[in-house]
Amino acid sequence: MNILILGSGGREHALAWAVMQNPKCDRLIVAPGNAGIAMIAECAALDIEDGGSVVTFAEENSIDFVIVGPEAPLAAGVADRLRDAGLLVFGPSAEAARLEASKSFTKEICAAANAPTAAYGHFTDAEAAKAYVREQGAPIVVKADGLAAGKGVIIAETVAEAEAAIDDMFGGAFGGAGAEVVIEEFMQGEEASFFVLCDGTDVLPIGTAQDHKRVGEGDTGPNTGGMGAYSPAPVMSDAVIAKAMNEIIKPTMAEMANRGTPFQGILFAGLMIENGQPRLVEYNVRFGDPECQVLMMRLGGQAFDLLHACAEGRLAEARVNWADDYALTVVLAAKGYPGSYEKGTVITGLDGLPEDSFHMLFHAGTSEKDGQITATGGRVLNATARGATLQEARDKAYSMVDQVNWPDGFCRRDIGWRAL
């Protein structure tokens, strides 16, 4: 099969790596890709949020299957355009993608489905939002309603912090994503990521993970897109998974189908678990990044078969075969991230790194210039490893980190500390 993956980050490198393990893959193109992806697949310059351009490219290249990586093309309706053109695609419609693109929409769905989640208020002006914060007190969570690349969430420890976050959001700090704001109850407990394939009718859990959102060790400092992750998540016991499926995932999917907008793709549920009871933090409609890296490391080539079955509506017959092991990834980020950082810095030491089913350095924000790998983003590399224990996976990942020569980068040295 000829396969097209849309995206350019570590998530897409991990998806490409897994797809390439499967013998059904004859040709793989990733658009636009990055320097690491270019080492294993073809890369193509393409505006992935322009549905018409993506359809034309897919037709010209005889693409059999399109996998949409990031949320922005999904929210822009690229999957709809591909389906309208008769192409097989993995990813939800724009209407179904509102589960990520609008936090207030998700709250509305949760209310209709009776799915447990945080109490909240939805606001279109700053003064009303501030009044709500003063009434509720702190800690409290302030969220930009729209897509903010994983950064539009502020956990405010004080009312003053919450009011400042409200001013920032309505002031344009997150662009159009902050034109509306959702303010939520601060939920106590342990957070985990739960990944479920949905084909509009059936649902299939394919893994759990935990990521480290905060930039600093000990989970301190500002939120980021994620500084590392590991799988499986110890807090996601069989009992918690069953509760999440029966009380949150299945009712949500039924409500979406009832509205005439069935969900097809990966549903990534961020859950808060306290005393064995999961509550929904938020939905994402694509694989998490860096959680995708650890999931793909554990799934390998079967990931393609699962995504393909999902796109074709065959999930009822699909099965997940897990290796009884662990995976952990460490994000190497540019100094200054998640604030301002320098681009174009040179990275060396990558040539001698192992690349096999137990070790992979996934590229997230890189390009090649004059034969050198340079950093082009905030989160740049993902040192990812599998092991029989989480400690073994962690040791392997940090061994890879230590071989990378990048004076302008940094990483957290405590990924996995909660589980360990």
C-alpha positions as CSV (number, residue, x, y, z in Angstrom):
1,M,0.0,0.0,0.0
2,N,1.0,3.6,-0.6
3,I,0.6,5.5,2.7
4,L,0.6,9.3,3.4
5,I,1.1,10.6,7.0
6,L,0.4,14.3,7.6
7,G,2.6,16.1,10.1
8,S,6.1,17.0,11.1
9,G,6.7,16.1,14.8
10,G,7.9,13.4,17.0
11,R,4.4,11.8,16.9
12,E,4.6,11.6,13.1
13,H,8.1,10.2,13.2
14,A,6.9,7.5,15.6
15,L,3.9,6.7,13.4
16,A,6.1,6.5,10.4
17,W,8.5,4.2,12.2
18,A,5.7,1.9,13.2
19,V,4.1,1.9,9.7
20,M,7.5,1.0,8.1
21,Q,7.7,-2.1,10.3
22,N,4.6,-3.5,8.6
23,P,5.0,-5.5,5.4
24,K,1.8,-4.0,3.9
25,C,3.6,-0.7,3.5
26,D,5.1,-0.4,0.0
27,R,5.7,3.4,-0.1
28,L,5.5,5.9,2.7
29,I,5.3,9.7,2.3
30,V,5.2,12.1,5.2
31,A,4.2,15.7,4.7
32,P,6.0,17.9,5.5
33,G,8.1,15.6,7.7
34,N,11.4,16.5,9.4
35,A,15.1,15.5,9.2
36,G,14.6,12.3,11.2
37,I,11.6,11.2,9.1
38,A,13.6,11.8,5.9
39,M,16.0,9.1,7.0
40,I,13.2,6.4,6.8
41,A,10.6,7.8,4.4
42,E,9.9,10.3,1.6
43,C,9.1,13.8,2.7
44,A,7.0,16.2,0.7
45,A,6.3,20.0,1.0
46,L,2.5,20.3,1.4
47,D,0.1,22.6,3.2
48,I,-1.5,19.9,5.4
49,E,-4.4,22.3,6.5
50,D,-5.5,22.8,2.8
51,G,-7.8,19.9,2.2
52,G,-7.9,20.5,-1.6
53,S,-4.1,20.4,-1.8
54,V,-3.9,17.2,0.3
55,V,-6.6,15.5,-1.9
56,T,-4.7,16.5,-5.1
57,F,-1.4,15.3,-3.7
58,A,-2.9,12.0,-2.6
59,E,-4.5,11.4,-6.0
60,E,-1.3,12.3,-7.9
61,N,0.7,9.9,-5.8
62,S,-1.8,7.0,-5.8
63,I,-2.2,7.1,-2.1
64,D,-4.3,4.2,-0.6
65,F,-4.4,5.4,3.0
66,V,-4.0,8.8,4.7
67,I,-3.1,9.1,8.5
68,V,-3.7,12.5,9.9
69,G,-1.2,13.3,12.7
70,P,-1.9,16.7,14.3
71,E,-5.2,18.3,15.4
72,A,-5.1,21.4,13.2
73,P,-5.8,19.6,9.9
74,L,-8.6,17.7,11.5
75,A,-10.2,20.8,12.9
76,A,-9.8,22.3,9.4
77,G,-11.8,19.5,7.9
78,V,-9.0,17.8,5.9
79,A,-10.4,14.3,6.7
80,D,-13.8,15.4,5.4
81,R,-12.2,16.5,2.1
82,L,-10.3,13.3,1.7
83,R,-13.5,11.2,2.4
84,D,-15.5,13.3,0.0
85,A,-12.9,12.4,-2.6
86,G,-13.3,8.7,-1.9
87,L,-9.9,8.3,-0.1
88,L,-9.5,6.1,3.0
89,V,-8.4,8.2,6.0
90,F,-7.6,7.8,9.6
91,G,-9.0,10.7,11.6
92,P,-12.3,12.3,12.6
93,S,-14.5,14.8,10.7
94,A,-14.2,18.5,11.6
95,E,-17.5,18.2,13.5
96,A,-16.3,15.2,15.6
97,A,-12.9,16.9,16.0
98,R,-14.7,19.6,18.1
99,L,-14.1,17.3,21.0
100,E,-10.6,18.8,21.0
101,A,-11.2,22.0,19.1
102,S,-13.7,23.4,21.6
103,K,-13.5,22.6,25.3
104,S,-17.0,24.0,25.9
105,F,-18.4,21.6,23.3
106,T,-16.7,18.7,25.1
107,K,-18.4,19.8,28.4
108,E,-21.7,19.9,26.6
109,I,-21.2,16.4,25.3
110,C,-20.1,15.2,28.8
111,A,-23.3,16.6,30.3
112,A,-25.5,14.9,27.7
113,A,-23.6,11.6,28.2
114,N,-23.5,11.9,32.0
115,A,-19.7,11.4,31.8
116,P,-17.9,12.5,35.0
117,T,-15.8,15.6,34.6
118,A,-14.8,18.8,36.4
119,A,-17.4,21.5,37.2
120,Y,-16.9,24.5,34.9
121,G,-18.0,27.8,33.6
122,H,-17.8,29.0,29.9
123,F,-17.1,32.7,29.3
124,T,-16.8,35.2,26.4
125,D,-15.8,38.2,28.4
126,A,-13.1,38.7,31.0
127,E,-15.1,40.4,33.8
128,A,-17.7,37.6,34.0
129,A,-14.8,35.0,34.1
130,K,-13.1,36.9,36.9
131,A,-16.3,37.1,38.9
132,Y,-16.6,33.3,38.6
133,V,-13.0,32.8,39.8
134,R,-13.6,35.1,42.8
135,E,-16.7,33.1,43.6
136,Q,-15.1,29.7,43.3
137,G,-11.7,30.5,44.8
138,A,-8.3,28.8,44.0
139,P,-6.6,26.6,42.9
140,I,-8.6,26.7,39.7
141,V,-7.9,25.9,36.0
142,V,-8.2,28.4,33.2
143,K,-8.3,27.0,29.7
144,A,-8.4,28.6,26.3
145,D,-11.5,27.2,24.6
146,G,-9.8,26.5,21.2
147,L,-6.7,24.8,19.9
148,A,-3.5,26.2,21.6
149,A,-1.0,23.4,20.7
150,G,-1.2,22.0,24.2
151,K,-0.3,25.2,25.9
152,G,-3.6,26.9,26.6
153,V,-4.1,25.5,30.1
154,I,-3.1,27.5,33.3
155,I,-3.4,25.9,36.7
156,A,-3.8,28.9,38.9
157,E,-2.8,28.5,42.5
158,T,-4.3,31.9,43.5
159,V,-7.2,34.1,42.4
160,A,-4.7,36.7,41.2
161,E,-3.0,34.1,39.0
162,A,-6.3,33.1,37.5
163,E,-7.3,36.7,36.8
164,A,-3.9,37.3,35.1
165,A,-4.4,34.2,33.0
166,I,-7.9,35.4,32.0
167,D,-6.5,38.8,30.9
168,D,-3.7,37.0,28.9
169,M,-6.2,34.8,27.1
170,F,-8.7,37.5,26.2
171,G,-5.7,39.7,25.4
172,G,-4.6,37.4,22.6
173,A,-1.8,35.4,24.2
174,F,-3.1,32.2,22.6
175,G,-4.5,33.9,19.4
176,G,-8.1,33.0,18.4
177,A,-8.0,30.0,20.8
178,G,-8.5,32.3,23.8
179,A,-11.4,34.3,22.3
180,E,-13.6,32.1,24.7
181,V,-12.4,30.7,28.0
182,V,-13.5,27.7,30.1
183,I,-12.8,27.8,33.8
184,E,-12.8,24.5,35.6
185,E,-12.7,23.1,39.1
186,F,-9.2,21.9,40.1
187,M,-9.4,18.1,40.3
188,Q,-7.3,16.2,42.8
189,G,-5.7,12.9,41.9
190,E,-3.2,11.3,39.5
191,E,-3.5,12.1,35.8
192,A,-3.1,9.5,33.0
193,S,-3.6,9.3,29.3
194,F,-6.0,6.7,27.8
195,F,-6.0,5.9,24.1
196,V,-9.0,4.3,22.4
197,L,-9.5,3.6,18.7
198,C,-13.1,4.4,17.6
199,D,-14.6,3.5,14.2
200,G,-18.0,5.2,14.7
201,T,-19.5,2.0,16.1
202,D,-16.9,0.0,18.0
203,V,-14.2,1.0,20.5
204,L,-10.9,-0.6,21.2
205,P,-8.5,0.5,24.0
206,I,-4.9,0.4,22.7
207,G,-2.8,1.7,25.6
208,T,-2.2,3.9,28.6
209,A,0.6,6.4,29.3
210,Q,1.6,9.2,31.6
211,D,3.4,12.3,30.5
212,H,5.2,15.1,32.3
213,K,3.7,18.4,31.3
214,R,5.7,20.7,33.5
215,V,9.1,21.9,32.3
216,G,11.0,21.4,35.5
217,E,12.0,18.4,37.5
218,G,9.6,17.2,40.2
219,D,6.8,18.4,37.9
220,T,7.5,22.1,38.6
221,G,7.3,25.3,36.4
222,P,5.1,26.2,33.5
223,N,3.1,23.6,31.4
224,T,4.7,22.5,28.1
225,G,3.6,20.3,25.3
226,G,5.2,17.4,27.3
227,M,8.7,16.8,28.5
228,G,8.6,13.0,28.5
229,A,6.2,10.0,28.9
230,Y,6.1,6.3,29.7
231,S,3.7,3.4,29.1
232,P,1.8,1.7,30.6
233,A,0.5,3.9,33.3
234,P,0.4,2.0,36.7
235,V,-2.6,4.0,37.9
236,M,-4.7,2.7,35.0
237,S,-5.6,-0.7,36.5
238,D,-8.1,-3.0,34.8
239,A,-10.8,-1.7,37.1
240,V,-10.1,1.9,36.2
241,I,-9.9,1.1,32.5
242,A,-13.3,-0.6,32.7
243,K,-14.8,2.4,34.5
244,A,-13.4,4.8,32.0
245,M,-14.8,2.8,29.1
246,N,-18.2,2.3,30.6
247,E,-18.7,5.7,32.2
248,I,-16.8,8.1,29.9
249,I,-15.7,6.7,26.5
250,K,-18.7,4.6,25.4
251,P,-21.3,7.2,26.5
252,T,-19.3,9.9,24.6
253,M,-19.2,7.9,21.5
254,A,-22.9,7.0,21.7
255,E,-23.7,10.7,22.1
256,M,-21.6,11.7,19.1
257,A,-23.3,9.0,17.0
258,N,-26.7,10.1,18.2
259,R,-25.9,13.6,16.9
260,G,-25.1,12.3,13.5
261,T,-21.4,13.0,13.9
262,P,-19.9,9.5,14.7
263,F,-16.2,9.7,15.8
264,Q,-13.6,7.8,13.8
265,G,-10.0,7.9,14.8
266,I,-8.0,7.9,18.0
267,L,-9.7,9.3,21.0
268,F,-7.1,10.4,23.6
269,A,-8.8,10.9,27.0
270,G,-6.9,12.8,29.6
271,L,-8.2,11.3,32.9
272,M,-7.8,12.3,36.6
273,I,-8.0,9.3,38.9
274,E,-8.8,9.6,42.6
275,N,-9.7,6.6,44.8
276,G,-10.1,4.4,41.7
277,Q,-12.6,6.8,40.0
278,P,-11.7,8.4,36.7
279,R,-13.0,11.8,35.6
280,L,-12.4,13.4,32.2
281,V,-9.9,16.2,32.1
282,E,-10.1,16.7,28.3
283,Y,-10.3,14.9,25.0
284,N,-7.8,15.1,22.2
285,V,-8.7,13.7,18.8
286,R,-5.2,12.6,17.8
287,F,-2.3,10.7,19.4
288,G,-0.6,12.6,22.2
289,D,3.0,13.8,21.7
290,P,5.2,12.4,23.4
291,E,2.8,9.6,24.4
292,C,2.6,8.4,20.8
293,Q,6.3,7.7,20.8
294,V,6.0,5.2,23.7
295,L,2.8,3.6,22.4
296,M,4.3,3.0,18.9
297,M,7.5,1.6,20.5
298,R,5.3,-1.0,22.3
299,L,2.9,-1.7,19.4
300,G,5.4,-1.8,16.5
301,G,4.2,-2.9,13.1
302,Q,0.7,-4.0,14.3
303,A,-0.1,-0.3,14.8
304,F,-0.7,0.0,11.0
305,D,-3.2,-2.9,11.0
306,L,-5.1,-1.3,13.9
307,L,-5.3,2.1,12.3
308,H,-6.3,0.5,9.0
309,A,-9.1,-1.6,10.6
310,C,-10.3,1.5,12.4
311,A,-10.5,3.5,9.1
312,E,-12.4,0.7,7.4
313,G,-14.8,0.1,10.2
314,R,-13.4,-3.3,11.2
315,L,-12.5,-2.7,14.8
316,A,-14.9,-5.4,16.1
317,E,-12.5,-8.0,14.6
318,A,-9.2,-6.2,15.7
319,R,-7.0,-7.3,18.6
320,V,-4.1,-5.7,20.3
321,N,-1.1,-7.9,21.1
322,W,1.0,-6.2,23.8
323,A,4.5,-7.2,24.7
324,D,4.7,-7.4,28.5
325,D,7.1,-4.5,28.7
326,Y,7.6,-0.8,29.2
327,A,8.6,2.2,27.1
328,L,9.8,5.6,28.2
329,T,10.7,8.7,26.2
330,V,12.7,11.7,27.2
331,V,12.2,15.0,25.3
332,L,15.2,17.1,24.5
333,A,14.1,20.7,24.2
334,A,15.7,24.0,23.2
335,K,17.0,26.1,26.1
336,G,14.4,28.7,26.9
337,Y,11.4,26.5,26.0
338,P,8.4,26.9,26.7
339,G,9.4,30.5,26.4
340,S,11.5,32.1,23.7
341,Y,14.4,29.9,22.3
342,E,17.0,30.0,19.6
343,K,16.4,28.2,16.3
344,G,19.0,26.8,14.0
345,T,21.4,25.4,16.6
346,V,23.5,22.4,15.5
347,I,23.1,18.9,17.0
348,T,25.8,16.2,16.7
349,G,26.4,12.8,18.2
350,L,23.4,11.2,16.5
351,D,25.2,8.8,14.2
352,G,26.3,6.3,16.8
353,L,22.9,5.9,18.4
354,P,21.2,2.5,18.3
355,E,18.1,2.2,16.1
356,D,16.1,-1.0,16.6
357,S,12.8,-2.2,18.2
358,F,14.2,-1.3,21.7
359,H,15.9,2.1,21.0
360,M,14.8,5.0,18.7
361,L,15.6,8.7,18.6
362,F,12.5,10.3,17.2
363,H,12.9,13.7,15.7
364,A,10.3,16.4,16.6
365,G,11.7,19.7,15.5
366,T,14.7,19.2,13.2
367,S,15.9,20.0,9.7
368,E,19.0,19.2,7.7
369,K,21.2,22.0,6.5
370,D,24.6,21.5,4.8
371,G,24.7,18.0,6.1
372,Q,24.1,19.0,9.7
373,I,21.0,18.4,11.9
374,T,19.7,21.7,13.2
375,A,17.0,22.4,15.8
376,T,13.9,24.1,14.4
377,G,11.4,23.9,17.3
378,G,11.0,24.0,21.0
379,R,10.7,20.2,21.5
380,V,13.4,18.8,19.2
381,L,14.2,15.1,19.9
382,N,12.7,12.2,21.8
383,A,15.0,9.5,23.1
384,T,12.8,6.5,23.4
385,A,13.4,3.0,24.7
386,R,11.8,-0.3,25.7
387,G,12.7,-2.5,28.5
388,A,11.5,-5.4,30.6
389,T,11.0,-3.0,33.5
390,L,10.3,0.7,33.5
391,Q,13.7,1.3,35.2
392,E,15.4,-0.6,32.3
393,A,13.6,1.5,29.7
394,R,14.5,4.7,31.6
395,D,18.2,3.7,31.8
396,K,18.3,3.0,28.0
397,A,16.6,6.3,27.2
398,Y,18.9,8.4,29.3
399,S,21.9,6.5,27.9
400,M,20.8,7.7,24.4
401,V,20.3,11.3,25.8
402,D,23.9,11.3,27.1
403,Q,25.2,10.5,23.6
404,V,23.6,13.5,22.0
405,N,25.8,16.5,21.8
406,W,23.6,19.6,21.8
407,P,24.9,22.4,24.1
408,D,21.8,24.5,23.3
409,G,19.3,21.8,24.5
410,F,18.1,20.5,27.9
411,C,15.9,17.7,29.3
412,R,14.4,16.7,32.5
413,R,16.4,14.0,34.3
414,D,13.5,12.5,36.3
415,I,11.0,11.2,33.6
416,G,9.1,8.3,35.1
417,W,9.7,9.4,38.7
418,R,6.1,8.9,39.8
419,A,5.9,5.3,38.7
420,L,9.4,4.5,40.0
